[in-house]
Amino acid sequence: MQRMLELVRDRPRFGYRRIWALLRREGWRVNRKRVYRLWRQQGLKVPRRRKKKRRLGHKGNGCSSRRAQARNHVWAWDFIHDRTADGRPLKWLSVVDEYTRECVGLEVARSMSAKRVTELLAGMIRERGAPVHIRSDNGPEFIAQEIRRWLSEAQVAALYIEPGSPWENGYAESFHSRLRDELLDREEFSSPLEARVVSAAWRKDYDHNRPHSALNYQTPADFARTCWSADERGLRGIGGISQERGEKKGGGGGVKG
């Protein structure tokens, strides 16, 4: 029995028949029925095969191939991390309108549960209206069943980018580059409360005062006032996203900020 258990530890995918065959090759005079009885007595069994997890997302959902056509057509969301002065973590949730470049939401806490994320999204939707699509990577925060169920109930289609391709969520990446350069690398926060207050002021300045190069140096808020919304363009319920732009006047360019 001791030798049988040693073989099982070395070869956990072998059943009792293969273990019996190995014992016989080593010179043990034992029949298969006895090995089976000992196997059952020890409660041994071959571990069930685990189905490999397939990540959500594909390259067809990237921002370069499926571009927004109007305000509230596609939002991009992601998390970015920093720390307070005492070394404890801070976690920001950012939500950006890909067409107008407005920062729809910028929330910070030590951590955020799926329930808290859905509450924040619900508040943004009440204030602004729902997007047709929301783009993200396939990290555990975004593919959580609770969030996917909530998005489905809110009739917001999730666009998960290809695994390991953050550039396909380029608007969120570009926004985080600005956020890191202009806020997080310049400020030291003593508490989550201070981070929330400073972030809210920065977000307001970003939307209403900061010229955006991709919008011909208009501010996102000024540009948004010139744009059709997704509902005005009849885009809700349409699956495809083309390269066409949808401004009433003026226009934007690429992802740069």
Buried (B, 14 or more C-beta within 10 A) or exposed (E): EEEBEEBBEEEEEBBBEEBBEBBBEEEEEEEBEEBBEBBEEEEBEEEEEEEEEEEBBBEEBBBEEBBBBBBBBBBBBBBBEBEBEEEEEBBBBBBBBBBBBBBBBBBBBEEBEBEEBBEBBEEBBEEBEBBBBBBBBBEEBBBBEEBBEBBEEBEBBBBBBBBEBEEBBBBBBBBBEBBEEBBBEEEEBEBBEBBBEBBEEBBBEBBEEBEBEBBEEBBBBBBBEBBBBBBEBEBBEEEEBEEEBBBEEBBBEEBEB
